[in-house]
């Protein structure tokens, strides 16, 4: 396990940033699918990144393929106060922009052992989140900074049953690191009045999960893909530092995901793609931060997440043998059930994806993909009342929220 813990650091994979998909999920596991809003993700299998979306897709690749990319993500979340209060009254600003640039890298290798059996490995970060407000903002008793990083190593195998059916399976070692910073009320011995201070929770754990998929060549022009990624349960271990020092822990179960995808070649130039995916966010209900000495709950995080759906459509146009143009549209639900349970640490809302991309093939064995996406997030209300617990009321809305994504991916066979 020591080796697994050090591999991500040695590779300098900094998988963090505000998730562009709903909740804190990261769809940006390649840039080649970005131009299509990840429509057809489990059926495309155009490079080794299929290991993440559907390992069965490796049977459509060349004998040996590698793919690597980087996706910068820039969210913007600006809060407008409408009655928030905290321990020191309603003082404090709106927090500035809680979003900032983040970078999501990925790398994959696929290898054919024979004409029907393939193995591969993927390095990715399926979940990530980073929000940070000005330290003196009005909601500082609920959150100043919240960051999640994941590192995922995904060995996989695929088998071609026949010309129509392929199956794939993978295991996932995943490490999660969390950082949570906020202000808190610190009681002092009488007759001194209580004071305030900043505390920081740092916790981490690694755990195992699995993923599986199937690919069906229904007709020469039509392909279907299905894939599933399991839940992963963490027992996060760490401690609170700053104005208080307390060994602490928390249990977290990241959600499972099911994807149904299709691609259809209309003619020798046009290809249509579609995607329907479900994410089991209800695995995250209330996350209790507990004191390790006696198991007492220091702070409950009442997310009360709902399961979500995402639908995406896309199209590819073959301009020439070297160039292919891509476009996509998607609708993505938020797991936040209502304003009362929307978290200042995760000001999430339903989003619409608008995407464009292009693929350049300088040789028969290599390709370069670029993509860009704009995610419109409708204005979201927040009315999270934690006054009785000393964490105040965050009441207002997030205006003109959006996410901008760029991506580049290089793939080659050898």
Rosetta blueprint (number, residue, H / E / L):
1 X L
2 X H
3 X H
4 X H
5 X H
6 X H
7 X H
8 X H
9 X H
10 X H
11 X H
12 X L
13 X L
14 X L
15 X L
16 X E
17 X L
18 X L
19 X L
20 X L
21 X L
22 X L
23 X L
24 X L
25 X E
26 X L
27 X L
28 X L
29 X L
30 X L
31 X L
32 X L
33 X L
34 X H
35 X H
36 X H
37 X L
38 X L
39 X L
40 X L
41 X L
42 X L
43 X L
44 X L
45 X L
46 X L
47 X L
48 X L
49 X L
50 X H
51 X H
52 X H
53 X H
54 X L
55 X H
56 X H
57 X H
58 X H
59 X H
60 X H
61 X L
62 X L
63 X L
64 X E
65 X E
66 X E
67 X E
68 X E
69 X E
70 X E
71 X E
72 X E
73 X E
74 X E
75 X E
76 X E
77 X E
78 X E
79 X E
80 X E
81 X E
82 X L
83 X L
84 X L
85 X E
86 X E
87 X L
88 X L
89 X E
90 X L
91 X L
92 X L
93 X E
94 X L
95 X L
96 X L
97 X E
98 X L
99 X L
100 X L
101 X E
102 X E
103 X E
104 X E
105 X E
106 X E
107 X E
108 X E
109 X E
110 X E
111 X E
112 X E
113 X L
114 X L
115 X L
116 X L
117 X E
118 X E
119 X E
120 X E
121 X E
122 X E
123 X E
124 X E
125 X L
126 X L
127 X E
128 X L
129 X E
130 X E
131 X E
132 X E
133 X L
134 X L
135 X L
136 X L
137 X E
138 X L
139 X L
140 X L
141 X L
142 X L
143 X L
144 X L
145 X E
146 X E
147 X E
148 X E
149 X E
150 X E
151 X E
152 X E
153 X E
154 X E
155 X E
156 X E
157 X E
158 X E
159 X E
160 X E
161 X L
162 X L
163 X L
164 X L
165 X E
166 X E
167 X E
168 X E
169 X E
170 X E
171 X E
172 X E
173 X E
174 X E
175 X E
176 X E
177 X E
178 X E
179 X E
180 X E
181 X E
182 X E
183 X E
184 X E
185 X E
186 X E
187 X L
188 X L
189 X L
190 X L
191 X L
192 X L
193 X L
194 X L
195 X E
196 X E
197 X E
198 X E
199 X E
200 X E
201 X E
202 X E
203 X E
204 X E
205 X E
206 X E
207 X E
208 X E
209 X E
210 X E
211 X E
212 X E
213 X E
214 X E
215 X E
216 X E
217 X E
218 X L
219 X L
220 X L
221 X L
222 X E
223 X E
224 X E
225 X E
226 X E
227 X E
228 X E
229 X E
230 X L
231 X L
232 X E
233 X E
234 X E
235 X E
236 X E
237 X E
238 X E
239 X E
240 X E
241 X E
242 X E
243 X L
244 X L
245 X L
246 X E
247 X E
248 X E
249 X E
250 X E
251 X E
252 X E
253 X E
254 X E
255 X L
256 X L
257 X E
258 X E
259 X E
260 X E
261 X E
262 X E
263 X E
264 X E
265 X E
266 X L
267 X L
268 X L
269 X L
270 X E
271 X E
272 X E
273 X E
274 X E
275 X E
276 X E
277 X E
278 X E
279 X E
280 X L
281 X H
282 X H
283 X H
284 X L
285 X L
286 X E
287 X E
288 X E
289 X E
290 X E
291 X E
292 X L
293 X L
294 X L
295 X L
296 X L
297 X E
298 X E
299 X E
300 X E
301 X E
302 X E
303 X L
304 X L
305 X L
306 X L
307 X L
308 X E
309 X E
310 X E
311 X E
312 X E
313 X E
314 X E
315 X E
316 X E
317 X E
318 X E
319 X L
320 X L
321 X L
322 X L
323 X E
324 X E
325 X E
326 X E
327 X E
328 X E
329 X E
330 X E
331 X E
332 X E
333 X L
334 X L
335 X L
336 X L
337 X L
338 X L
339 X H
340 X H
341 X H
342 X L
343 X E
344 X L
345 X L
346 X E
347 X L
348 X L
349 X L
350 X L
351 X E
352 X E
353 X E
354 X E
355 X E
356 X E
357 X E
358 X E
359 X E
360 X E
361 X E
362 X E
363 X E
364 X L
365 X L
366 X E
367 X E
368 X E
369 X E
370 X E
371 X E
372 X E
373 X E
374 X E
375 X E
376 X E
377 X E
378 X L
379 X L
380 X E
381 X E
382 X E
383 X E
384 X E
385 X E
386 X E
387 X H
388 X H
389 X H
390 X L
391 X L
392 X E
393 X E
394 X E
395 X E
396 X E
397 X E
398 X E
399 X E
400 X E
401 X E
402 X E
403 X E
404 X E
405 X E
406 X E
407 X E
408 X E
409 X E
410 X E
411 X E
412 X E
413 X E
414 X L
